[in-house]
Amino acid sequence: METRTLQSPPSILPLYARAAAPMLPGASLLPFLPGGGGEIPEIELVLAGVRPDPDRVAAYARACGFALRDDLPPTYPHVLAFPLHMAVMADGSFPFGAVGLVHVENRIEQRRPIGLGEELTIRVRPTKLKPHPRGQTFSLVTKALAGHRIAWESTSTMLRRGKNSPTAKAPSKPELHQLLHPADRKVDAVREEGKGELRASATWKLGGDLGRRYAAVSGDRNPIHMHALTAKSLGFPRAIAHGMWTKARCLAALESRLPDAFAVDVRFRKPILLPARVKFASVGEGEDIDFAVRDAKRGTPHLDGHVAPLEAKSEDGRK
């Protein structure tokens, strides 16, 4: 694997331009742009000396509903790593452009809370392509190290729709960006073994500008989130909420029930078209928590998630 050490965070806007360039006829033939096809390269990007900016963390916390604390919100390291995610997918050796990919699953392992003033090293690498009934998937594996120990780790699984899968069928546009796997846990029904029923505990009214507000604090300015006009060009009737905002908002709602070390898995299902009213529901306490986000009127599933406590680990960042 080729390891590339960066001296500073990559600039996001030029990376978006590179990631979108393969959509232009003939652009993928240029060696410095992604889109040449083939396998995902074995590369790892490393950025050391990362110190979260307290003002930016506070703005992020307010946008997602977290309380202001001396520790980072559990989803914030994803924001620190996002420029590296884009740099991986905008690299000239990457086989396709990032625009049009669907974020279908995300797992975060918080080994311990990360203090606001801690210095981190961020490592990001992509995994190999895997066949999928609707195309192919790969993951971006991210590790945040404090010293030589992993404090936080995530796996973001991305779906590439398409022609490279012989079993894939061309979907209609409304289906294009929805999660295709059903949730493992049937969170719409009574939990098994009599552990309780998932009931809505809050209704959230999401404004039409939510995508722009979250983009301002996260750096994720994917055009599907920014405005109805740009979203329509990519197959959506309106702008959609960021999946990672939805996950962060759920964890903010569960904040008082989260242990110091935990793993949280989510599956992003149908996109939230903005503006929207959604319901948040959860069940469980202590060892396991199931949670979900559904459309307030129609019950459309948007997100299913599960939190489980995580035992402390001691491996170094080069596991």
C-alpha positions in Angstrom: 0.0 0.0 0.0 1.2 3.5 -0.9 1.2 5.9 2.1 1.1 9.6 1.3 1.7 12.0 4.1 0.0 15.4 3.7 1.3 18.6 5.1 -2.1 20.4 5.4 -5.7 19.5 4.9 -6.7 19.5 1.2 -8.9 22.3 -0.1 -12.5 21.0 -0.6 -13.8 23.0 -3.6 -11.0 22.0 -6.0 -11.5 18.4 -4.9 -15.2 18.7 -5.7 -14.3 20.0 -9.2 -12.0 17.0 -9.8 -14.6 14.5 -8.4 -17.3 15.9 -10.8 -15.0 16.1 -13.8 -15.6 12.5 -15.0 -19.2 13.4 -15.7 -17.9 15.5 -18.7 -17.4 13.6 -21.9 -13.8 12.5 -22.4 -12.5 14.0 -19.1 -11.8 10.6 -17.5 -9.1 10.0 -20.2 -7.0 12.7 -18.5 -4.4 11.0 -16.2 -4.8 13.5 -13.4 -8.5 13.0 -13.1 -10.4 10.0 -11.6 -12.6 7.9 -13.8 -10.3 5.7 -15.8 -11.9 2.5 -14.6 -10.3 -0.5 -13.0 -9.7 -1.3 -9.4 -9.6 1.1 -6.4 -5.9 2.0 -5.7 -4.2 0.8 -2.5 -3.4 4.2 -1.1 -3.5 5.7 2.4 -3.6 9.4 3.2 -2.1 10.6 6.5 -2.5 14.0 8.0 -0.8 14.6 11.4 -1.1 17.6 13.7 -4.8 18.0 13.4 -6.3 20.1 16.2 -10.0 20.8 16.1 -10.9 24.5 16.1 -13.1 25.1 19.2 -15.3 27.6 17.4 -15.9 25.2 14.5 -16.7 22.4 16.9 -19.2 24.6 18.7 -20.9 25.6 15.4 -21.1 22.0 14.4 -22.5 21.0 17.8 -25.2 23.6 17.5 -26.2 22.6 14.0 -26.5 18.9 15.0 -28.1 19.4 18.5 -25.1 18.3 20.7 -24.5 20.0 24.0 -21.3 22.1 24.2 -18.7 20.0 26.0 -14.9 19.7 26.4 -15.0 16.6 24.3 -15.7 16.3 20.5 -19.1 15.2 19.4 -18.7 11.5 18.4 -19.4 12.3 14.7 -17.0 15.2 14.5 -13.8 13.3 13.6 -15.7 12.4 10.3 -15.7 16.2 9.6 -11.9 16.3 10.2 -11.4 13.4 7.9 -13.8 14.5 5.1 -11.1 16.4 3.1 -9.0 13.3 3.0 -12.1 11.3 1.9 -12.5 13.7 -1.0 -8.8 13.6 -1.8 -8.8 9.8 -2.1 -11.8 9.8 -4.4 -10.5 12.8 -6.5 -7.1 11.1 -7.1 -6.2 10.4 -10.7 -5.8 6.7 -9.9 -9.4 6.4 -8.6 -11.5 4.4 -11.1 -14.6 6.7 -11.0 -15.7 10.1 -9.8 -17.3 10.7 -6.4 -20.3 12.6 -7.6 -23.2 10.1 -7.8 -22.0 7.7 -5.2 -24.5 6.8 -2.5 -23.5 6.6 1.2 -25.4 3.6 2.3 -23.9 2.6 5.7 -21.7 4.1 8.4 -20.1 2.6 11.4 -18.3 4.6 14.1 -16.2 3.2 17.0 -15.5 5.7 19.6 -12.8 4.0 21.8 -12.8 6.9 24.2 -14.0 10.5 24.2 -11.6 12.9 22.4 -10.7 16.1 24.2 -11.3 19.3 22.4 -7.6 20.3 22.7 -6.1 16.9 21.6 -3.8 16.7 18.6 -4.8 13.9 16.2 -3.4 12.0 13.3 -6.0 11.1 10.7 -5.5 8.1 8.4 -7.9 7.3 5.5 -7.7 4.4 3.0 -10.3 2.9 0.6 -11.1 -0.8 0.4 -11.5 -3.0 -2.7 -14.7 -3.0 -4.7 -17.3 -5.6 -3.8 -20.1 -6.8 -6.0 -23.6 -5.6 -5.0 -27.0 -6.4 -6.6 -27.3 -2.8 -7.7 -23.6 -2.1 -8.6 -20.5 -2.2 -6.5 -19.6 -1.0 -3.0 -16.4 0.1 -1.4 -15.6 1.6 2.0 -13.5 4.5 3.3 -11.8 3.4 6.5 -10.8 6.2 8.8 -8.7 6.2 11.9 -8.1 9.1 14.3 -5.1 8.5 16.5 -4.0 10.3 19.6 -0.3 9.5 20.0 0.0 6.0 18.7 -3.4 4.7 19.8 -6.6 4.7 17.9 -9.2 6.9 19.7 -11.8 6.8 17.0 -12.5 4.7 13.8 -15.1 4.7 11.1 -16.1 2.8 8.0 -18.2 4.6 5.4 -19.7 2.3 2.8 -20.4 3.8 -0.6 -22.5 2.3 -3.4 -21.6 2.9 -7.0 -24.7 2.2 -9.1 -24.1 0.7 -12.3 -23.0 -1.1 -15.3 -20.1 -2.9 -13.8 -22.5 -5.3 -12.0 -24.0 -7.8 -14.5 -27.0 -8.3 -12.2 -27.7 -4.6 -11.8 -30.9 -3.2 -13.3 -31.3 0.4 -14.2 -33.5 1.9 -11.5 -36.0 4.7 -11.9 -34.7 8.1 -10.6 -36.8 8.1 -7.4 -35.0 4.8 -6.4 -31.5 5.9 -7.3 -30.3 7.1 -4.0 -32.1 5.0 -1.5 -30.5 2.2 0.6 -31.2 -1.1 -1.0 -30.5 -3.5 1.9 -33.3 -3.8 4.5 -32.3 -3.1 8.1 -31.0 -6.1 10.0 -33.2 -5.1 13.0 -36.9 -4.6 12.5 -37.1 -1.4 14.3 -40.6 -0.6 13.1 -42.0 -3.4 15.2 -41.9 -4.7 18.7 -38.4 -5.8 19.6 -37.8 -9.5 20.0 -37.5 -11.1 23.4 -39.8 -8.6 25.0 -37.2 -5.9 25.3 -39.6 -3.1 24.4 -41.2 -1.3 21.6 -39.6 1.4 19.4 -41.8 4.5 19.9 -41.4 8.0 18.5 -40.0 10.4 21.2 -39.5 13.5 19.1 -40.6 15.2 15.9 -38.0 17.3 14.0 -39.0 20.0 11.6 -36.2 20.3 9.0 -35.9 23.5 7.0 -35.2 23.7 3.3 -31.8 25.3 4.1 -30.6 22.5 6.3 -28.2 21.1 3.7 -26.5 24.5 3.3 -26.3 25.0 7.1 -24.7 21.6 7.6 -22.4 22.2 4.7 -21.2 25.4 6.4 -20.0 23.5 9.5 -19.0 20.2 7.9 -17.4 21.2 4.5 -19.6 18.7 2.7 -21.0 20.8 -0.2 -22.2 18.0 -2.4 -24.7 19.6 -4.8 -27.5 17.2 -3.9 -27.7 18.9 -0.5 -27.3 22.5 -1.4 -30.3 23.5 -3.5 -33.3 22.1 -5.4 -31.8 23.1 -8.7 -28.5 21.3 -8.2 -30.2 18.3 -6.6 -32.6 17.9 -9.6 -29.6 17.7 -12.0 -28.6 14.5 -10.1 -32.0 12.9 -10.0 -33.7 14.3 -6.8 -36.9 16.4 -6.8 -35.5 18.6 -4.0 -32.3 19.0 -2.0 -31.8 16.2 0.6 -30.5 16.2 4.1 -26.9 14.9 4.7 -26.9 11.3 6.0 -24.2 12.2 8.5 -26.2 15.1 9.8 -29.1 12.7 10.4 -26.8 10.3 12.2 -25.3 13.1 14.3 -28.7 14.4 15.2 -29.7 11.0 16.4 -26.6 10.6 18.5 -27.3 14.1 20.0 -30.7 12.9 21.0 -29.2 9.9 22.6 -26.2 11.8 24.1 -27.1 11.3 27.8 -27.4 7.5 27.2 -24.2 6.9 25.4 -21.2 5.3 27.2 -17.7 6.6 26.8 -16.7 3.8 24.5 -19.3 2.6 22.0 -19.9 1.5 18.4 -22.8 2.9 16.4 -24.0 1.4 13.1 -26.5 3.1 10.8 -28.0 2.2 7.4 -29.2 5.2 5.3 -32.4 4.3 3.6 -34.6 6.7 1.7 -33.3 10.2 1.5 -35.0 13.0 3.5 -36.3 15.5 0.9 -36.1 19.1 2.4 -38.0 20.7 3.9 -39.4 17.8 6.0 -40.9 16.7 9.2 -39.4 13.5 10.6 -39.9 11.4 13.8 -37.1 10.1 15.9 -37.6 6.9 17.9 -35.4 4.8 20.1 -35.6 1.9 22.5 -33.0 0.4 24.9 -30.8 1.6 27.7 -27.3 0.6 28.9 -26.0 -2.2 26.7 -27.9 -1.7 23.5 -30.0 1.0 21.9 -32.0 0.7 18.6 -33.1 4.0 16.9 -34.7 5.1 13.7 -35.8 8.1 11.8 -39.1 8.0 9.8 -41.1 10.5 7.8 -43.6 12.0 10.3 -46.6 11.7 7.9 -46.0 8.6 5.7 -43.6 6.6 7.9 -41.1 6.4 5.1 -37.9 4.9 6.6 -34.9 7.2 6.4 -32.4 5.7 8.9 -32.0 2.7 11.1 -29.3 2.5 13.7 -27.9 0.5 16.7 -25.6 1.5 19.5 -23.6 -1.0 21.5 -20.9 -0.5 24.2 -17.4 -1.1 23.2 -14.6 -2.6 25.3 -11.4 -0.6 25.5 -8.8 -1.6 23.0 -5.1 -1.1 23.1 -3.8 -1.7 19.6 -1.7 1.0 17.9 -2.7 2.8 14.7 -0.8 0.4 12.5 -3.0 -2.6 13.2 
